[in-house]
Amino acid sequence: MGMAMVQFVPLIVLQLMYAIPAWFLAPRLDGNRYLWVVLALIPVFGFFFGLYMFYRIAAVVLDRLADIQSRLPQQLGT
């Protein structure tokens, strides 16, 4: 039993590394803060959820850059 807990601790630490950023990023990405933390804490699934967060952030950044680019010529008067 003790050896199993020793092996479980690194997994929990890794899952926390996904859960803490999920807490702060969820509201900025229009997500439910508590749901994102729970999903990030689920062993094995949390790794895939971390990838989802990465691609969601990339998509939001690209959408915002496209919006800025579309408004830029209008602001310059061309």
C-alpha positions in Angstrom: 0.0 0.0 0.0 2.8 2.4 0.9 4.6 1.8 -2.4 1.4 2.5 -4.4 1.0 5.9 -2.6 4.7 6.8 -3.4 3.9 6.1 -7.1 0.7 8.1 -6.9 2.2 11.3 -5.6 4.0 12.3 -8.8 0.8 11.8 -10.7 -1.1 14.1 -8.4 1.7 16.7 -8.7 1.5 16.6 -12.5 -2.3 16.9 -12.4 -2.0 19.9 -10.1 0.3 21.5 -12.7 -2.7 21.4 -15.1 -5.4 22.3 -12.6 -3.9 25.5 -11.3 -3.6 27.2 -14.7 -7.1 25.8 -15.6 -8.5 27.8 -12.6 -7.1 31.1 -13.9 -7.6 30.5 -17.6 -11.2 29.2 -17.5 -12.9 32.6 -17.0 -10.8 34.2 -19.7 -11.7 31.5 -22.1 -15.4 31.5 -21.2 -15.2 28.2 -19.3 -16.6 27.1 -16.0 -13.8 27.4 -13.5 -14.8 24.5 -11.3 -15.5 22.1 -14.2 -12.1 22.8 -15.7 -10.3 22.1 -12.4 -12.1 18.9 -11.9 -11.4 17.8 -15.5 -7.7 18.7 -15.1 -7.5 16.7 -11.8 -8.8 13.4 -13.3 -5.7 11.1 -13.8 -4.8 10.4 -17.4 -7.8 12.4 -18.7 -6.1 15.5 -17.3 -3.2 15.2 -19.7 -5.6 15.2 -22.7 -7.5 18.1 -21.1 -4.2 20.0 -20.9 -3.8 19.5 -24.6 -7.3 20.8 -25.1 -6.5 23.9 -23.0 -3.4 24.5 -25.1 -5.3 24.4 -28.4 -8.2 26.4 -27.0 -5.7 29.2 -26.0 -4.1 29.1 -29.4 -7.5 29.3 -31.1 -8.5 32.3 -29.0 -5.2 34.1 -29.6 -5.5 33.5 -33.4 -9.1 34.7 -33.4 -8.2 37.9 -31.5 -5.2 38.6 -33.8 -7.5 38.1 -36.9 -10.0 40.5 -35.4 -7.2 43.1 -34.8 -5.9 42.6 -38.3 -9.4 43.1 -39.8 -9.8 46.4 -38.0 -6.3 47.7 -38.6 -6.9 49.1 -42.1 -10.1 50.8 -41.0 -8.2 52.6 -38.2 -5.4 53.7 -40.5 -7.9 55.2 -43.0 -7.1 53.0 -46.0 
